[in-house]
Amino acid sequence: MAKKKNYSLDRFNQIRLIPSYILIGLWVLFTFVLIGWVFFASFSSSQEIFSDHMFRFETGFHFANYARAWSTQKVSVFFMNSLFYTVVSCTSIILIASPAAYVLSRFKFKGNVSVQNLLASALGIPAIMIVMPLFSVVSRLRLTNNRWLLIFLYIAMNVPFTTFFLLSFFKSLSTTYEEAAAIDGCSPMGTFWRIMFPLVQPGIITVTIFNFITIWNEYFMSLIFANKTKVRPVAVGLFNMIQAMRYTGDWGGMFASVVIVFMPTFILYIFLSDRIIKGVTAGAIKG
C-alpha cells in the first residue's frame, strides 16, 4: 500500500512539472532555431539571406565569408585582443582572489568582517555609477585606449565575486591539512599553494569559466575606454561591424563574424557544462 501511495505521489509530481518541461522545451527550441539560422546565414550570400530560399544554398557554401570577416572586417584583431584580455585577467583574478578568500576564511584578524562587508558592497555597485568619475580620472592620466587599463578594470570588477565564490570552498576544507603541513615544517604560504589551492580546483575552474564568459562578452567598459580599432575587444568590434553594414552590405561576412565571436563561449558551455554544474553545486552544499 505504501509503495502504491509513493508511486501515485511521484506520478502527481511528474504531471505537475509538465508545464515547466514545456516551457524549457520551447526555450531550447527557440535557442537552437536562432543559433542555427545565424550559422546557416554565415555560409550564405547577402542576396540569399534576404530571400525565401536561404537554406537551399543554390550558390553553394560561401566559406569566403569567414575569410573576409577574419581579415577585411578585422575580426582577427578583435578576437586576439579579447583573448589577451580574457586570459591575462582570468589568471590575475585567480592569483588575487584565491589567497584573499583563503585568508578571510581561515585567519581571524581585526577587520576580517569589514573586508568581507566591503567586498559584498562592491558586488552591489553597478558599473554605470562609477564610469563617469572613472573616465574623468583616466582622461586626466591619459590612459584611454590602453590595453592594461582594460585588464585592470576587468580584474577590479571580478575580484569581489571570485573571492566570495571561493570563500565557501575554503571554509569547507578541514583544518587537519594545515596542521599536518605545519608539523612537516611547511610555511603558511607553502601550505596554501601546495595543499589548499589544489583542493579547491573545482571551484577555481568553475569561477574561471564564469569570469571568462563575463570578460569575453563585456561591452560597456570597453566601449568607453577602448575607442581605437587596435585595442577593441570582440563585443565593441562586432557592434561597429553591424553599424558598418548599412554601407558595405556584407551580411554574410557579418554573420560569419558573429559565429567566430560566439564560438569560444559556446565551446566552453558544450565541453565544460558538467564542471560548471558540479562546481556550483559543490560550493552550495559545502558552504
C-alpha positions as a Python dict, from the first residue, in 0.01 Angstrom:
ca = {
    (1, 'M'): (0, 0, 0),
    (2, 'A'): (286, 235, 84),
    (3, 'K'): (453, 160, -249),
    (4, 'K'): (130, 236, -436),
    (5, 'K'): (97, 564, -248),
    (6, 'N'): (456, 665, -326),
    (7, 'Y'): (401, 577, -693),
    (8, 'S'): (93, 798, -702),
    (9, 'L'): (285, 1088, -546),
    (10, 'D'): (570, 1050, -794),
    (11, 'R'): (323, 1043, -1082),
    (12, 'F'): (145, 1352, -948),
    (13, 'N'): (479, 1536, -918),
    (14, 'Q'): (570, 1445, -1276),
    (15, 'I'): (234, 1570, -1404),
    (16, 'R'): (276, 1892, -1208),
    (17, 'L'): (613, 1953, -1375),
    (18, 'I'): (477, 1917, -1731),
    (19, 'P'): (426, 2296, -1779),
    (20, 'S'): (788, 2354, -1676),
    (21, 'Y'): (908, 2090, -1921),
    (22, 'I'): (705, 2252, -2198),
    (23, 'L'): (849, 2598, -2126),
    (24, 'I'): (1206, 2465, -2114),
    (25, 'G'): (1150, 2272, -2436),
    (26, 'L'): (1016, 2581, -2614),
    (27, 'W'): (1309, 2789, -2489),
    (28, 'V'): (1562, 2527, -2608),
    (29, 'L'): (1387, 2501, -2946),
    (30, 'F'): (1388, 2879, -2989),
    (31, 'T'): (1757, 2897, -2898),
    (32, 'F'): (1856, 2622, -3141),
    (33, 'V'): (1650, 2776, -3423),
    (34, 'L'): (1808, 3117, -3362),
    (35, 'I'): (2164, 2983, -3345),
    (36, 'G'): (2104, 2757, -3643),
    (37, 'W'): (1971, 3046, -3853),
    (38, 'V'): (2279, 3258, -3777),
    (39, 'F'): (2509, 2962, -3852),
    (40, 'F'): (2349, 2890, -4191),
    (41, 'A'): (2339, 3260, -4273),
    (42, 'S'): (2715, 3276, -4224),
    (43, 'F'): (2754, 3039, -4522),
    (44, 'S'): (2508, 3227, -4746),
    (45, 'S'): (2541, 3526, -4973),
    (46, 'S'): (2380, 3859, -4887),
    (47, 'Q'): (2117, 3804, -5159),
    (48, 'E'): (2023, 3462, -5022),
    (49, 'I'): (1990, 3592, -4666),
    (50, 'F'): (1713, 3830, -4771),
    (51, 'S'): (1543, 3572, -4994),
    (52, 'D'): (1296, 3296, -4903),
    (53, 'H'): (1528, 3014, -5010),
    (54, 'M'): (1836, 3076, -4793),
    (55, 'F'): (1857, 2717, -4671),
    (56, 'R'): (1870, 2576, -5023),
    (57, 'F'): (2229, 2701, -5077),
    (58, 'E'): (2173, 2726, -5451),
    (59, 'T'): (2505, 2903, -5497),
    (60, 'G'): (2688, 2670, -5258),
    (61, 'F'): (2851, 2730, -4922),
    (62, 'H'): (3029, 3065, -4906),
    (63, 'F'): (3333, 2986, -4692),
    (64, 'A'): (3481, 3311, -4817),
    (65, 'N'): (3255, 3490, -4568),
    (66, 'Y'): (3477, 3369, -4285),
    (67, 'A'): (3795, 3470, -4468),
    (68, 'R'): (3658, 3821, -4526),
    (69, 'A'): (3537, 3851, -4169),
    (70, 'W'): (3872, 3739, -4029),
    (71, 'S'): (4085, 3971, -4242),
    (72, 'T'): (3882, 4250, -4404),
    (73, 'Q'): (3644, 4309, -4112),
    (74, 'K'): (3938, 4284, -3869),
    (75, 'V'): (3775, 4015, -3657),
    (76, 'S'): (4122, 3869, -3610),
    (77, 'V'): (4232, 4189, -3431),
    (78, 'F'): (3925, 4196, -3205),
    (79, 'F'): (3948, 3823, -3138),
    (80, 'M'): (4314, 3834, -3035),
    (81, 'N'): (4253, 4143, -2820),
    (82, 'S'): (3971, 3971, -2632),
    (83, 'L'): (4174, 3654, -2596),
    (84, 'F'): (4462, 3853, -2446),
    (85, 'Y'): (4234, 4048, -2212),
    (86, 'T'): (4049, 3738, -2101),
    (87, 'V'): (4347, 3511, -2037),
    (88, 'V'): (4552, 3774, -1851),
    (89, 'S'): (4252, 3896, -1649),
    (90, 'C'): (4127, 3550, -1551),
    (91, 'T'): (4475, 3441, -1443),
    (92, 'S'): (4530, 3758, -1241),
    (93, 'I'): (4187, 3735, -1079),
    (94, 'I'): (4259, 3383, -951),
    (95, 'L'): (4605, 3483, -827),
    (96, 'I'): (4450, 3772, -629),
    (97, 'A'): (4114, 3629, -518),
    (98, 'S'): (4218, 3278, -411),
    (99, 'P'): (4474, 3389, -147),
    (100, 'A'): (4229, 3657, -31),
    (101, 'A'): (3949, 3402, 6),
    (102, 'Y'): (4182, 3164, 190),
    (103, 'V'): (4296, 3430, 437),
    (104, 'L'): (3941, 3554, 501),
    (105, 'S'): (3812, 3200, 557),
    (106, 'R'): (4097, 3071, 772),
    (107, 'F'): (4251, 3355, 973),
    (108, 'K'): (4068, 3557, 1237),
    (109, 'F'): (4201, 3911, 1248),
    (110, 'K'): (4072, 4257, 1320),
    (111, 'G'): (3890, 4383, 1012),
    (112, 'N'): (3811, 4041, 866),
    (113, 'V'): (3437, 4100, 874),
    (114, 'S'): (3480, 4457, 749),
    (115, 'V'): (3675, 4338, 446),
    (116, 'Q'): (3405, 4083, 365),
    (117, 'N'): (3138, 4351, 401),
    (118, 'L'): (3329, 4582, 167),
    (119, 'L'): (3356, 4305, -91),
    (120, 'A'): (2982, 4240, -58),
    (121, 'S'): (2916, 4611, -107),
    (122, 'A'): (3133, 4614, -419),
    (123, 'L'): (2912, 4343, -570),
    (124, 'G'): (2611, 4571, -543),
    (125, 'I'): (2762, 4873, -718),
    (126, 'P'): (2662, 4891, -1088),
    (127, 'A'): (2933, 4991, -1334),
    (128, 'I'): (2729, 5282, -1467),
    (129, 'M'): (2757, 5458, -1128),
    (130, 'I'): (3135, 5473, -1137),
    (131, 'V'): (3205, 5513, -1507),
    (132, 'M'): (3187, 5895, -1516),
    (133, 'P'): (3431, 5969, -1228),
    (134, 'L'): (3648, 5684, -1354),
    (135, 'F'): (3653, 5827, -1706),
    (136, 'S'): (3746, 6169, -1565),
    (137, 'V'): (4045, 6023, -1378),
    (138, 'V'): (4156, 5811, -1673),
    (139, 'S'): (4134, 6105, -1913),
    (140, 'R'): (4349, 6323, -1688),
    (141, 'L'): (4607, 6047, -1668),
    (142, 'R'): (4583, 5998, -2047),
    (143, 'L'): (4529, 5625, -2013),
    (144, 'T'): (4241, 5582, -2256),
    (145, 'N'): (4287, 5322, -2531),
    (146, 'N'): (4531, 5136, -2309),
    (147, 'R'): (4515, 4756, -2300),
    (148, 'W'): (4643, 4735, -1944),
    (149, 'L'): (4377, 4978, -1824),
    (150, 'L'): (4105, 4746, -1955),
    (151, 'I'): (4272, 4449, -1789),
    (152, 'F'): (4293, 4640, -1460),
    (153, 'L'): (3922, 4726, -1482),
    (154, 'Y'): (3826, 4367, -1560),
    (155, 'I'): (4027, 4242, -1263),
    (156, 'A'): (3881, 4501, -1026),
    (157, 'M'): (3526, 4425, -1140),
    (158, 'N'): (3552, 4048, -1094),
    (159, 'V'): (3773, 4005, -785),
    (160, 'P'): (3485, 4059, -533),
    (161, 'F'): (3263, 3793, -693),
    (162, 'T'): (3551, 3545, -729),
    (163, 'T'): (3660, 3596, -369),
    (164, 'F'): (3310, 3532, -236),
    (165, 'F'): (3266, 3231, -462),
    (166, 'L'): (3587, 3068, -333),
    (167, 'L'): (3518, 3151, 33),
    (168, 'S'): (3273, 2863, 75),
    (169, 'F'): (3518, 2617, -80),
    (170, 'F'): (3799, 2710, 157),
    (171, 'K'): (3564, 2707, 458),
    (172, 'S'): (3460, 2352, 375),
    (173, 'L'): (3818, 2218, 394),
    (174, 'S'): (3931, 2057, 717),
    (175, 'T'): (4200, 2232, 923),
    (176, 'T'): (4382, 1899, 959),
    (177, 'Y'): (4553, 1968, 627),
    (178, 'E'): (4720, 2279, 764),
    (179, 'E'): (4804, 2109, 1093),
    (180, 'A'): (4974, 1822, 914),
    (181, 'A'): (5164, 2062, 689),
    (182, 'A'): (5278, 2268, 990),
    (183, 'I'): (5408, 1954, 1160),
    (184, 'D'): (5610, 1877, 847),
    (185, 'G'): (5757, 2228, 859),
    (186, 'C'): (5565, 2378, 569),
    (187, 'S'): (5515, 2755, 583),
    (188, 'P'): (5162, 2906, 562),
    (189, 'M'): (5234, 3026, 210),
    (190, 'G'): (5365, 2687, 106),
    (191, 'T'): (5063, 2518, 265),
    (192, 'F'): (4830, 2733, 59),
    (193, 'W'): (4996, 2682, -278),
    (194, 'R'): (5091, 2316, -236),
    (195, 'I'): (4790, 2179, -49),
    (196, 'M'): (4491, 2412, -17),
    (197, 'F'): (4496, 2567, -364),
    (198, 'P'): (4482, 2229, -548),
    (199, 'L'): (4199, 2112, -319),
    (200, 'V'): (3966, 2389, -437),
    (201, 'Q'): (4033, 2317, -804),
    (202, 'P'): (3662, 2253, -885),
    (203, 'G'): (3569, 2598, -757),
    (204, 'I'): (3861, 2764, -935),
    (205, 'I'): (3770, 2601, -1267),
    (206, 'T'): (3405, 2699, -1230),
    (207, 'V'): (3463, 3061, -1137),
    (208, 'T'): (3728, 3095, -1410),
    (209, 'I'): (3472, 2982, -1667),
    (210, 'F'): (3226, 3242, -1533),
    (211, 'N'): (3493, 3512, -1548),
    (212, 'F'): (3599, 3408, -1899),
    (213, 'I'): (3244, 3439, -2031),
    (214, 'T'): (3187, 3769, -1849),
    (215, 'I'): (3507, 3932, -1974),
    (216, 'W'): (3477, 3791, -2327),
    (217, 'N'): (3127, 3938, -2364),
    (218, 'E'): (3195, 4263, -2175),
    (219, 'Y'): (3076, 4566, -2369),
    (220, 'F'): (3011, 4874, -2156),
    (221, 'M'): (3359, 4944, -2015),
    (222, 'S'): (3536, 4858, -2340),
    (223, 'L'): (3300, 5089, -2532),
    (224, 'I'): (3400, 5380, -2304),
    (225, 'F'): (3774, 5315, -2270),
    (226, 'A'): (3867, 5144, -2599),
    (227, 'N'): (3792, 5370, -2895),
    (228, 'K'): (4071, 5263, -3129),
    (229, 'T'): (4046, 4956, -3351),
    (230, 'K'): (4376, 4812, -3234),
    (231, 'V'): (4256, 4779, -2871),
    (232, 'R'): (3886, 4694, -2920),
    (233, 'P'): (3758, 4359, -2790),
    (234, 'V'): (3508, 4147, -2983),
    (235, 'A'): (3190, 4294, -2834),
    (236, 'V'): (3265, 4653, -2937),
    (237, 'G'): (3424, 4543, -3264),
    (238, 'L'): (3117, 4341, -3357),
    (239, 'F'): (2887, 4634, -3279),
    (240, 'N'): (3090, 4861, -3507),
    (241, 'M'): (3077, 4600, -3782),
    (242, 'I'): (2699, 4583, -3756),
    (243, 'Q'): (2683, 4962, -3782),
    (244, 'A'): (2902, 4947, -4094),
    (245, 'M'): (2667, 4701, -4266),
    (246, 'R'): (2445, 4990, -4381),
    (247, 'Y'): (2732, 5097, -4608),
    (248, 'T'): (2904, 4769, -4704),
    (249, 'G'): (2606, 4531, -4721),
    (250, 'D'): (2825, 4228, -4648),
    (251, 'W'): (2569, 4047, -4435),
    (252, 'G'): (2725, 3707, -4492),
    (253, 'G'): (3054, 3833, -4354),
    (254, 'M'): (2876, 3989, -4058),
    (255, 'F'): (2707, 3662, -3961),
    (256, 'A'): (3038, 3483, -4004),
    (257, 'S'): (3186, 3735, -3760),
    (258, 'V'): (2906, 3661, -3512),
    (259, 'V'): (2982, 3287, -3533),
    (260, 'I'): (3355, 3344, -3479),
    (261, 'V'): (3292, 3566, -3176),
    (262, 'F'): (3030, 3332, -3033),
    (263, 'M'): (3227, 3010, -3078),
    (264, 'P'): (3467, 3028, -2774),
    (265, 'T'): (3188, 3065, -2517),
    (266, 'F'): (2976, 2806, -2699),
    (267, 'I'): (3261, 2554, -2684),
    (268, 'L'): (3309, 2625, -2314),
    (269, 'Y'): (2943, 2554, -2243),
    (270, 'I'): (2942, 2236, -2451),
    (271, 'F'): (3255, 2073, -2307),
    (272, 'L'): (3263, 2219, -1955),
    (273, 'S'): (2894, 2237, -1859),
    (274, 'D'): (2932, 1938, -1625),
    (275, 'R'): (3220, 2106, -1443),
    (276, 'I'): (3019, 2427, -1406),
    (277, 'I'): (2723, 2242, -1252),
    (278, 'K'): (2943, 2032, -1022),
    (279, 'G'): (3143, 2335, -910),
    (280, 'V'): (2835, 2543, -830),
    (281, 'T'): (2663, 2251, -655),
    (282, 'A'): (2973, 2165, -452),
    (283, 'G'): (3010, 2524, -337),
    (284, 'A'): (2644, 2545, -240),
    (285, 'I'): (2645, 2215, -46),
    (286, 'K'): (2977, 2270, 128),
    (287, 'G'): (2905, 2629, 216),
}
